[in-house]
């Protein structure tokens, strides 16, 4: 899945750190997790006070992904 330039522009306009989200998105996709950039942005917004690096964000994404898989 590609991230459109328009979506990245929207992320920036909403005041969310696009570099952080895109970096986390690329890392999680390389890890084989199927996730959309919008889901990553929502995770960031839900845990914004606890996230300062893409590594922090990646931990939340992987935790949520593993919880989702355990319920399947």
PyMOL CGO cylinders between C-alpha atoms (Angstrom):
from pymol import cmd
from pymol.cgo import CYLINDER

trace = [
    CYLINDER, 0.00, 0.00, 0.00, 1.27, 3.42, -0.90, 0.3, 1, 1, 1, 1, 1, 1,
    CYLINDER, 1.27, 3.42, -0.90, 0.88, 6.62, 1.06, 0.3, 1, 1, 1, 1, 1, 1,
    CYLINDER, 0.88, 6.62, 1.06, -0.39, 9.42, -1.13, 0.3, 1, 1, 1, 1, 1, 1,
    CYLINDER, -0.39, 9.42, -1.13, 1.17, 12.86, -1.01, 0.3, 1, 1, 1, 1, 1, 1,
    CYLINDER, 1.17, 12.86, -1.01, -2.29, 14.29, -0.38, 0.3, 1, 1, 1, 1, 1, 1,
    CYLINDER, -2.29, 14.29, -0.38, -2.71, 12.13, 2.72, 0.3, 1, 1, 1, 1, 1, 1,
    CYLINDER, -2.71, 12.13, 2.72, 0.71, 13.23, 4.00, 0.3, 1, 1, 1, 1, 1, 1,
    CYLINDER, 0.71, 13.23, 4.00, -0.32, 16.84, 3.42, 0.3, 1, 1, 1, 1, 1, 1,
    CYLINDER, -0.32, 16.84, 3.42, -3.48, 16.18, 5.43, 0.3, 1, 1, 1, 1, 1, 1,
    CYLINDER, -3.48, 16.18, 5.43, -1.40, 14.72, 8.26, 0.3, 1, 1, 1, 1, 1, 1,
    CYLINDER, -1.40, 14.72, 8.26, 0.74, 17.86, 8.30, 0.3, 1, 1, 1, 1, 1, 1,
    CYLINDER, 0.74, 17.86, 8.30, -2.31, 20.15, 8.21, 0.3, 1, 1, 1, 1, 1, 1,
    CYLINDER, -2.31, 20.15, 8.21, -3.79, 18.29, 11.19, 0.3, 1, 1, 1, 1, 1, 1,
    CYLINDER, -3.79, 18.29, 11.19, -0.55, 19.01, 13.09, 0.3, 1, 1, 1, 1, 1, 1,
    CYLINDER, -0.55, 19.01, 13.09, 0.48, 15.38, 13.40, 0.3, 1, 1, 1, 1, 1, 1,
    CYLINDER, 0.48, 15.38, 13.40, 4.20, 14.65, 12.82, 0.3, 1, 1, 1, 1, 1, 1,
    CYLINDER, 4.20, 14.65, 12.82, 4.19, 13.14, 9.32, 0.3, 1, 1, 1, 1, 1, 1,
    CYLINDER, 4.19, 13.14, 9.32, 7.81, 11.96, 9.48, 0.3, 1, 1, 1, 1, 1, 1,
    CYLINDER, 7.81, 11.96, 9.48, 7.10, 10.00, 12.65, 0.3, 1, 1, 1, 1, 1, 1,
    CYLINDER, 7.10, 10.00, 12.65, 4.00, 8.35, 11.18, 0.3, 1, 1, 1, 1, 1, 1,
    CYLINDER, 4.00, 8.35, 11.18, 5.56, 7.51, 7.83, 0.3, 1, 1, 1, 1, 1, 1,
    CYLINDER, 5.56, 7.51, 7.83, 8.68, 6.06, 9.49, 0.3, 1, 1, 1, 1, 1, 1,
    CYLINDER, 8.68, 6.06, 9.49, 6.55, 3.90, 11.80, 0.3, 1, 1, 1, 1, 1, 1,
    CYLINDER, 6.55, 3.90, 11.80, 4.36, 2.86, 8.85, 0.3, 1, 1, 1, 1, 1, 1,
    CYLINDER, 4.36, 2.86, 8.85, 7.34, 1.72, 6.79, 0.3, 1, 1, 1, 1, 1, 1,
    CYLINDER, 7.34, 1.72, 6.79, 8.86, -0.16, 9.70, 0.3, 1, 1, 1, 1, 1, 1,
    CYLINDER, 8.86, -0.16, 9.70, 5.64, -1.96, 10.61, 0.3, 1, 1, 1, 1, 1, 1,
    CYLINDER, 5.64, -1.96, 10.61, 4.94, -2.90, 6.98, 0.3, 1, 1, 1, 1, 1, 1,
    CYLINDER, 4.94, -2.90, 6.98, 8.47, -4.34, 6.68, 0.3, 1, 1, 1, 1, 1, 1,
    CYLINDER, 8.47, -4.34, 6.68, 7.68, -6.39, 9.78, 0.3, 1, 1, 1, 1, 1, 1,
    CYLINDER, 7.68, -6.39, 9.78, 4.77, -7.92, 7.87, 0.3, 1, 1, 1, 1, 1, 1,
    CYLINDER, 4.77, -7.92, 7.87, 1.92, -6.24, 9.72, 0.3, 1, 1, 1, 1, 1, 1,
    CYLINDER, 1.92, -6.24, 9.72, -0.98, -5.17, 7.52, 0.3, 1, 1, 1, 1, 1, 1,
    CYLINDER, -0.98, -5.17, 7.52, -1.98, -1.71, 8.71, 0.3, 1, 1, 1, 1, 1, 1,
    CYLINDER, -1.98, -1.71, 8.71, -3.15, 1.51, 7.10, 0.3, 1, 1, 1, 1, 1, 1,
    CYLINDER, -3.15, 1.51, 7.10, -1.49, 4.87, 7.70, 0.3, 1, 1, 1, 1, 1, 1,
    CYLINDER, -1.49, 4.87, 7.70, -4.82, 6.17, 9.05, 0.3, 1, 1, 1, 1, 1, 1,
    CYLINDER, -4.82, 6.17, 9.05, -4.77, 3.49, 11.74, 0.3, 1, 1, 1, 1, 1, 1,
    CYLINDER, -4.77, 3.49, 11.74, -1.24, 4.51, 12.69, 0.3, 1, 1, 1, 1, 1, 1,
    CYLINDER, -1.24, 4.51, 12.69, -2.31, 8.14, 12.91, 0.3, 1, 1, 1, 1, 1, 1,
    CYLINDER, -2.31, 8.14, 12.91, -5.22, 7.16, 15.18, 0.3, 1, 1, 1, 1, 1, 1,
    CYLINDER, -5.22, 7.16, 15.18, -2.90, 5.12, 17.44, 0.3, 1, 1, 1, 1, 1, 1,
    CYLINDER, -2.90, 5.12, 17.44, -0.59, 8.13, 17.63, 0.3, 1, 1, 1, 1, 1, 1,
    CYLINDER, -0.59, 8.13, 17.63, -3.47, 10.44, 18.55, 0.3, 1, 1, 1, 1, 1, 1,
    CYLINDER, -3.47, 10.44, 18.55, -4.75, 8.00, 21.18, 0.3, 1, 1, 1, 1, 1, 1,
    CYLINDER, -4.75, 8.00, 21.18, -1.31, 7.74, 22.85, 0.3, 1, 1, 1, 1, 1, 1,
    CYLINDER, -1.31, 7.74, 22.85, 0.27, 11.06, 21.88, 0.3, 1, 1, 1, 1, 1, 1,
    CYLINDER, 0.27, 11.06, 21.88, 1.49, 11.89, 25.39, 0.3, 1, 1, 1, 1, 1, 1,
    CYLINDER, 1.49, 11.89, 25.39, 3.41, 8.59, 25.56, 0.3, 1, 1, 1, 1, 1, 1,
    CYLINDER, 3.41, 8.59, 25.56, 5.02, 8.77, 22.09, 0.3, 1, 1, 1, 1, 1, 1,
    CYLINDER, 5.02, 8.77, 22.09, 8.11, 10.79, 21.26, 0.3, 1, 1, 1, 1, 1, 1,
    CYLINDER, 8.11, 10.79, 21.26, 9.84, 8.54, 18.71, 0.3, 1, 1, 1, 1, 1, 1,
    CYLINDER, 9.84, 8.54, 18.71, 8.81, 6.19, 15.94, 0.3, 1, 1, 1, 1, 1, 1,
    CYLINDER, 8.81, 6.19, 15.94, 10.08, 3.35, 18.13, 0.3, 1, 1, 1, 1, 1, 1,
    CYLINDER, 10.08, 3.35, 18.13, 7.54, 4.31, 20.82, 0.3, 1, 1, 1, 1, 1, 1,
    CYLINDER, 7.54, 4.31, 20.82, 4.80, 4.39, 18.20, 0.3, 1, 1, 1, 1, 1, 1,
    CYLINDER, 4.80, 4.39, 18.20, 5.95, 1.06, 16.76, 0.3, 1, 1, 1, 1, 1, 1,
    CYLINDER, 5.95, 1.06, 16.76, 5.62, -0.57, 20.19, 0.3, 1, 1, 1, 1, 1, 1,
    CYLINDER, 5.62, -0.57, 20.19, 1.99, 0.57, 20.46, 0.3, 1, 1, 1, 1, 1, 1,
    CYLINDER, 1.99, 0.57, 20.46, 1.23, -0.60, 16.91, 0.3, 1, 1, 1, 1, 1, 1,
    CYLINDER, 1.23, -0.60, 16.91, 2.75, -4.03, 17.48, 0.3, 1, 1, 1, 1, 1, 1,
    CYLINDER, 2.75, -4.03, 17.48, 0.96, -4.38, 20.84, 0.3, 1, 1, 1, 1, 1, 1,
    CYLINDER, 0.96, -4.38, 20.84, -2.40, -3.54, 19.27, 0.3, 1, 1, 1, 1, 1, 1,
    CYLINDER, -2.40, -3.54, 19.27, -1.72, -5.83, 16.30, 0.3, 1, 1, 1, 1, 1, 1,
    CYLINDER, -1.72, -5.83, 16.30, -0.87, -8.75, 18.61, 0.3, 1, 1, 1, 1, 1, 1,
    CYLINDER, -0.87, -8.75, 18.61, -4.02, -8.13, 20.67, 0.3, 1, 1, 1, 1, 1, 1,
    CYLINDER, -4.02, -8.13, 20.67, -6.10, -8.12, 17.48, 0.3, 1, 1, 1, 1, 1, 1,
    CYLINDER, -6.10, -8.12, 17.48, -4.57, -11.42, 16.36, 0.3, 1, 1, 1, 1, 1, 1,
    CYLINDER, -4.57, -11.42, 16.36, -5.18, -13.06, 19.73, 0.3, 1, 1, 1, 1, 1, 1,
    CYLINDER, -5.18, -13.06, 19.73, -8.93, -12.43, 19.40, 0.3, 1, 1, 1, 1, 1, 1,
    CYLINDER, -8.93, -12.43, 19.40, -9.19, -13.82, 15.86, 0.3, 1, 1, 1, 1, 1, 1,
]
cmd.load_cgo(trace, "trace")
